[in-house]
Amino acid sequence: MAEFLTFDIGGTKIASAFVRLPEEGDAPVVLLRDEIPTRAAEGGDAVRERLMEFAYQQLQLAGEHGIVPRGIGIAAAGVPDSKTGEIISATDLLPGWKGQQIYQALHQVTDLPVYMVGDVVAHGLGEAQYGAGRTSRIMLSIGVGTGIGGAIIIDGQPFFGAHGMAGHAGHVASPLGVGVLCSCGTTQGHIEPVASGTGLATLYNIRTDGSQVHNGGEVAALANDGDETAISVIKDSAHALGVCIGGMANLIDPDGIVVSGSVTKAGADWWSALRIGYRESALPLLRDVQLREGELGGDAPLIGAAVAASQTIN
């Protein structure tokens, strides 16, 4: 078995754990899981410094528990360059994150080898290897949380594309998003600003002309209480996302689609509308590809970061 120190760097929190990957067949083991707030508003430099401090603390903890990690795997928000350790692109959810040199920073704390992939890629790798996508050869992973991301995993390996941008599911065009500001800066109509957790709140506030809910959880709670506007937001956003996923499937031709993230807990109406939208959009040969809910929860990107590191670090 091999153990890796892993980090999942998001806009709200930085999670960390030691992940023990099995030799064959068994499930991975997640040890000493912990998290700290990202404090993204303080800027990218501050986030980098917090990551360094967190890594130092985790490595001290490893010594106390007799854990000897082979390396460090990172699931990072934004678009990281896995070779150089630079964050080459990031949205306004993490101001100042673009340009951060993560390998260089961590090498000030440890001489362990470090490997970094995008957080949604790591999530997809975790589900592909050990979760809901483990029976798929070509898997499309969609993460629906604060934002929307995606990953394409082929034969257990992530497909990055020519510029490291493959899988940006939240920035697929949707009429529902026209006129709503996306985190990438456009108002031309992306699915993320109306179907992510933040997007559910945005859409509800637009439709109620002044109400101020703050996240998708509040919208889901209102829907459960019978609020008609909240119910329409849940159904319309999920349907639109399903249509987008159908379009992605038409392009990629996956044999498995895994949907994960906090918004997947919005309820049966959300899943029903998502699947209806998918079947309306997908080509006939793809309509029976199942949309499965992720199985690994918040551990998926940590496990995936360990998988990515194990594939690279000898």
N, C-alpha and C positions, 0 to 999 in steps of 0.2 A: 504493500500500500504506500501511496505517496501523499504527503500533506502539504498544503499550500496556504499561506496567509492571503486572504482575499479582501477586497474592498468594493463596495458598490456606491459610487459617488453620484448622488442625485441633487435636485434643486432644493429639497427639503432636509434630507439627512444623508450622512455618510455611514453606511453599515459596514461591519467587518466581521469576519469569522475565520477560523481555521477549518479548511475542508479536507477531509480524508477521502481520497478517491479509491474505490476498490479495485482489485486486480481484474475481476471478471464477474459479471452477473449481479453482485450485491448492490445495495443502495449506498450512496455516499453518506458520510457522517459529517454533520456541521457542529463544530465545537466552539465554545466560548464566544458566542455571538454577542455583539455589542453595537451600539450606534451613538453618534453624536449629531447635533444639528449642523447643517451645512453653513447656515448664515450667509446665504448667497448674496444678500444685499450689501455685505461688507466688501465684495469684490473678489476677483479671481486670485489675487495675491494672498489675501487672507484665507481663502479656502485651501490654497496650496499649503500654507503654513499649518493649518489645522490638520490636514492630511498627514503631514510629516510628524507632527506631535502624536497623532493617533497611531501611526505606524510604529513609532518608537515605544509607545505604551504597550501595544499588542505584542511586540517582539520581546519586551520584558516579561510579559505574561506567559509567553510561550516557554521561556526558560524556567519559569516557576512551575510549569505543568509538564515539563519534560517533552515538549513538542519541538521537533526539529524540522521546520518547513524547508522544502526544496527550492521554493521561490515564492514570488508574489504575483498574484493575478488581480487585475483591476478591471472592473466594469465602470466605465466613465460616461457621464452625460456629455453630449456633444459628439463631434466626430474626431476621434483620436487617430494619430498616425502610429500604428502599432510598431513600426520599425524605429522611429526616433523618439517616441514618447511625447510628442507635441500635440496639443489640442488644436486642430486646424480649422475647426468651425464650431460655433456654439450660438444658441439663440439668446434672447434677452432674459430667459429664465435664470441664466447664470452670467451676469454681467462681468466682463473682464476675464472670463474663463478661456476664451480663444487666445492662443499663443502661450499658454502655460506649458512649462517643460516638466512633465511629471517624472520621467525616469531620472532626470538630473536631480530633481528635488529628493527623491527617495534614496538615491545613492549617497546623499549626505547623511542618511540615517543607517543604511545597511549596505553590505556588499552582495546581498542576495540578488539573483537575476529577477527582473521585473518584466511582465508582459501585460499589455493593456488593449482592450477592445471596447467598443461602444456598449453602453449598458443594455440596450435592447438586443444587441448581438449576443451578449453574455446570457441574457435571459433565454434567448432562443436556443443557444447551445445547451444550457441546463435542461430545458424541456426536451430537446432532441435526444440527448444522451440518457436521461434518467426519468423523464416525466411523460407528459401526454403525447409527445411526438416520437417516442422511442421506437415505434413500429414503422415510421415513415422514412423513406429514402430522400424525398425532396419535401422539406417542411417550410411552410410560411408561418412565421411567428408574428403575432400582432399584440402589442402591449398598449392597453388603454387605461391610463392613469391620469396624472396631472396633465400630461401631454399624450400624444399617440406616436408610437414608434413601431418599427418592424424589422424583421431579419429573415434572410433566406439561408437555410441550412441544407447543404447537399452532401449526402454521404458522410454526415457528421462534421463537415467543415463549413464555416461561414463563407458566403459569397459577398465580397465587399464592393465589387464594381470597380470601374476605372479610377474613380476619385474618392473611394471610401464611402460613397453616399448611398449604396444600395440598401433598400429596405425602409426608406423614409416614408412610411405609410401615412403619417399624419399630413403630408403635404401633397396628397393626391387630390385632384380637383373634385369639388362637390358643389352643386347649386345651392345647397343649404348654407354654405359658408360665404356666399357672395356678400361683400360689404362688411364682413366681420374681420377684425384685425387678427391675423395669425402671428404666432411667436416669431416666424421668419420675416415678418414685416409686410407681407402682402395682404390686400383686402379683396383679391380677385376670386376667392372662393376655394379655400382648403378645408378639409374635413376636420382637422384638429381643433380649431377654435369653436366648433359647435358640437363635437362628439366626445371630446376628452372630459375628464372630471371638471376641469375649469370651464370647458365649453358648455356643459350642461347648465352650469350656473349662468353663464353669459346668455345663452339662449332663453332661459327662463326670465331673466331680468329684462331682456329685450321684449319678450311677449307680454310681460305684465306692466311694462312702461313705468318703471320706477321701483319695483321691488328689488331688494338687495339680498339675495342668497349668495353664499360665498364659495360653495363647492358642490360637486355632484352628489355627495352624501346627503346634503340638505334637500336637494331636488328629489332624490329617491325617497327620502322620508316623507316629503309632502305628497308624492305620488301614492305612497302606501296609505296615507291618510285620506286619499280620495280627491286631492287637488287636481282638477281637470287640466289645467295648464301644465302642471308638472308631468302628468301622465302623457300628454301630447309631446312634451319635450323628450321624455324617455323613449317613446316609440319612434318619433320622427328622427332623432339623432341616431338611434341604433339602426333604423332602416337605411339611412343614408350611409352609415359606416358599412353596413352589409353590402350595399351596392358597390362601394369602393373596393371592398375585399374581393367581391366577385370579379371586378375588373382586374385586380392584381392576379387573381388565380388564372384568368384567361391568358395573361402574359407569361406567368411562371410555370403553369401546369403542375401544381404540387399534388402529392398524394396524401398530405396531411396539413391541416390548418389549426394552429393552437392560438387561442385568444386568452390573454391574461390581464391582470391589473385590477385596480380597485373598482373600476366602473363595471366590471363583469359581475359584481355583487349587487347590481341595481335591481335585479329581480327577474321573474319569468317573462314579463312583458318585454324587457330589454332583449333577452335572448331570442324570444319569438320574432320580434321585429328584425333583429340582426340576421337571423336565418332566412326570413322571407326576403329581405333585401338582397342577400347573397344569391339565393336561387333565382331571383328575377334578373340578376346581372350576369351570372355565370353561364358559360356555354353549356349545352346539353350534356356533354361528356364529363363535365366537372360539377354538375349540380348535386351529385351524391357524395362529394368529398365532405367529410364531416368537419364541422367547426367544433373543436373540443376545447373545454375549459382547461387552463393550465393546472397542473397538479402540485407544483413545488412552491407556490406562493412566493413570499418575499425571499426565500432561499435560492430561487432560480438564478438570479444574476451572480450570486456568490458562488454557487456550484458551477455555473457556466464560466466564470472567470478562472476557476481552478482548472476546468477542462481546457480552456484556451491556453493557459500557462503550461499544462502538462503536454500539450501538443507541440509546444515550442521549446520549452526548457528541458535540456537533457540532464 
